[in-house]
Amino acid sequence: MPAQPRPIFPKDTLALRWEIIETARALPKRGLTKGTSGNVSARTKDGFLITPSGTPYEELTEAKIVAVDLNGCYRGDILPSSEWRMHLDFYLAKPSCGAVVHCHSPRATALSCHRKGIPAFHYMVALAGGDRIDCARYESFGTRALSEAMIEALGDRNACLLGNHGQIAGGPTLKKALSVAEGVEDLADQYLSSLALGEPVLLNEAEMADILQKFKSYGKQPGELEGGQDAAFELPKKVG
């Protein structure tokens, strides 16, 4: 019996590769990027899968998604995204992160060109896991220096702006990482609009601490709350 051809990639990654492609194609559809700018990755047991360098999203196939290990090594003839190191260091710094989205969304990029982060002008800045979203210093794309600047700006949060560049966001899943990136862009838009009237009133440390506590249970049904955990908001009375 003739030998079966060796698969071009492990079959157990097929679904994840396709989800990465769908997430990448969602970026321009949601106004988060144009052209080939931006990149998407998802963690695997050995490292992560990431979109390739300079490939239009509509031309992506499962075989073009590149596997990179946690030592920064890849296999095959297709180069990973030029920002592979940011994704690698994001995963190394945040073990709970399962996916990363980097994009040049218009409003977040506009703020980043002023090296301006997003303060606690609105409670939804908590979606990034903290009381603000910082902006990293400028470093050239595709460099270790940019990755180091990103890690510094992230702190214990899961999103930041990148000076004169764009934004990067992570989450436990691709769906969540995309949602955070979209949320950062919405916040950037709102913040820029509020600046037209002058500096907005910022929520104080106690107010943001309350919001961050609420976010731990937000979206959970009563039966999903952990022992002693309060609901994120006052619950109505159940009558049936």
Residue pairs with C-beta under 8 A, 6 or more apart in sequence:
8 63
9 17
9 62
9 63
9 65
9 67
13 44
13 49
13 67
14 62
16 42
16 44
16 49
17 49
17 62
17 65
18 62
19 42
19 174
20 40
20 41
20 42
20 49
20 50
20 51
20 65
20 174
21 51
21 57
21 60
21 61
21 62
21 65
23 40
23 99
23 101
23 174
23 175
23 177
23 178
24 38
24 39
24 40
24 51
24 57
24 60
25 57
25 58
25 60
26 32
26 178
27 33
27 38
27 40
27 57
27 101
27 103
27 178
28 34
28 57
30 178
30 182
31 105
31 106
31 185
32 38
32 103
32 105
32 181
32 182
32 185
33 103
33 104
33 105
34 104
35 56
36 54
36 55
36 56
36 57
37 103
37 104
37 166
38 101
38 102
38 103
38 104
38 166
39 50
39 51
39 81
39 82
39 83
39 84
39 87
39 101
39 102
40 50
40 51
40 99
40 100
40 101
40 102
40 174
40 177
41 48
41 49
41 50
41 51
41 81
41 84
41 87
41 99
41 100
42 48
42 49
42 98
42 99
42 100
42 174
43 91
43 97
43 98
43 99
44 67
46 67
46 69
46 70
47 67
47 68
47 69
47 70
47 88
47 91
48 67
48 68
48 87
48 88
48 91
48 100
49 65
49 66
49 67
49 68
50 65
50 66
50 68
50 80
50 81
50 84
50 87
51 57
51 60
51 64
51 65
51 66
51 80
51 81
52 60
52 64
52 65
52 66
52 78
52 79
52 80
52 81
53 78
53 79
53 80
53 81
53 82
54 82
55 64
64 78
66 74
66 76
66 78
66 79
66 80
66 81
66 84
67 74
67 75
67 76
68 74
68 80
68 84
68 87
68 88
70 88
70 91
70 92
72 84
72 85
72 88
74 80
74 84
81 87
82 141
82 142
83 102
83 141
83 142
83 146
85 142
85 143
85 144
85 146
85 147
86 100
86 102
86 146
86 147
86 150
86 168
87 100
87 102
88 147
89 147
89 148
89 150
89 151
90 97
90 100
90 150
90 151
90 154
90 168
90 170
91 97
91 100
93 151
93 154
94 154
94 158
94 170
96 172
97 158
97 170
97 171
97 172
98 171
98 172
98 173
98 174
98 177
99 170
99 171
99 172
99 173
99 174
99 176
99 177
100 168
100 169
100 170
100 177
101 168
101 169
101 170
101 174
101 177
101 178
101 180
101 181
102 166
102 167
102 168
102 169
103 166
103 167
103 181
104 165
104 166
104 167
105 166
105 167
105 181
105 184
105 185
105 188
106 185
107 185
107 188
107 189
107 192
108 161
108 166
108 167
108 184
108 185
108 188
109 165
109 166
109 167
110 188
110 192
111 117
111 118
111 135
111 161
111 188
111 191
111 192
112 135
112 161
112 162
112 163
112 164
112 165
112 166
112 167
113 163
113 164
115 135
115 137
115 138
115 163
115 164
116 135
116 161
117 132
117 133
117 134
117 135
117 153
117 160
117 161
118 125
118 132
118 133
118 161
118 184
118 187
118 188
118 191
119 125
119 132
119 191
119 202
120 131
120 132
120 202
120 203
120 204
120 207
120 208
121 190
121 191
121 194
121 200
121 201
121 202
121 203
122 187
122 190
122 191
122 203
123 203
123 207
123 208
123 211
124 183
124 186
124 187
125 131
125 132
125 133
125 187
125 208
126 208
126 211
126 212
126 215
127 159
127 180
127 183
127 184
127 187
127 215
128 157
128 158
128 159
128 160
128 169
128 180
128 183
128 184
129 156
129 157
129 158
129 159
129 212
130 155
130 156
130 157
130 212
131 203
131 205
131 208
131 209
131 212
133 157
133 159
133 160
133 161
133 184
133 187
134 153
134 154
134 155
134 157
134 160
134 161
135 153
135 160
135 161
135 162
135 163
136 146
136 149
136 150
136 152
136 153
136 160
136 161
136 162
136 163
137 149
137 152
137 153
137 163
138 149
138 162
138 163
138 164
138 165
139 145
139 146
139 148
139 149
139 163
140 146
141 165
146 162
146 165
149 162
149 163
150 160
150 162
150 168
153 160
153 161
153 162
154 160
158 169
158 170
158 171
158 180
159 167
159 168
159 169
159 170
159 180
159 181
159 184
160 167
160 168
161 167
161 184
161 188
162 168
167 181
167 184
167 185
167 188
168 181
169 177
169 178
169 180
169 181
169 184
170 177
170 180
171 177
171 178
171 179
171 180
191 200
194 200
203 211
214 232
214 233
215 232
216 229
216 232
217 225
217 229
217 230
217 231
217 232
218 232
219 232
220 231
220 232
222 231
222 235
225 231
